[in-house]
Amino acid sequence: MKNRDDKDIRMLLELSDLWRRYDRAYTCWAQKHGISNSAMTLIEELYMRPEGVEPAEVADYLGIPRQTMTATLDALERKSVVGRFPHEKDRRRKVIRFTPEGKIMAEKLVNDLHEWEMKALSSLKETELARAFKTVKLFCTELEKGLKD
């Protein structure tokens, strides 16, 4: 491994701190709306996939441990937000979908979330936003490449 100087380490620590702030902001937003961050993440993902999704598939996609996904689903199911329904082709498998009342709640939450996010993004110029996305995408690509080594 290449020797790193204090400036490099400070930059990495600052980046880690930014990711924690980002996660904390979303956690606080979810708590303010009476749900956990895991539940909000799942609700937003299900909202984007109205056909439903298998629990393991969405847990893996979101990077949520499967036991956390199960606990989150159980809590949302108790509140009648989601249900586990039989898979179309394999009755042994389940698909998560919103209940009718869950869909109404999810639509409001997701719209509120997107409004909050868009308000935050509105302070950036279009060129700044494009540059930020490009930089984060490149960083993620490089991290993923490093996992293959």
Sequence and secondary structure as in RCSB ss.txt:
>XXXX:A:sequence
MKNRDDKDIRMLLELSDLWRRYDRAYTCWAQKHGISNSAMTLIEELYMRPEGVEPAEVADYLGIPRQTMTATLDA
LERKSVVGRFPHEKDRRRKVIRFTPEGKIMAEKLVNDLHEWEMKALSSLKETELARAFKTVKLFCTELEKGLKD
>XXXX:A:secstr
     HHHHHHHHHHHHHHHHHHHHHHHHHHHTTS HHHHHHHHHHHH TT B HHHHHHHHT  HHHHHHHHHH
HHHTTSEEEEE SS TTSEEEEE HHHHHHHHHHHHHHHHHHHHHHTTS HHHHHHHHHHHHHHHHHHHHHHH 
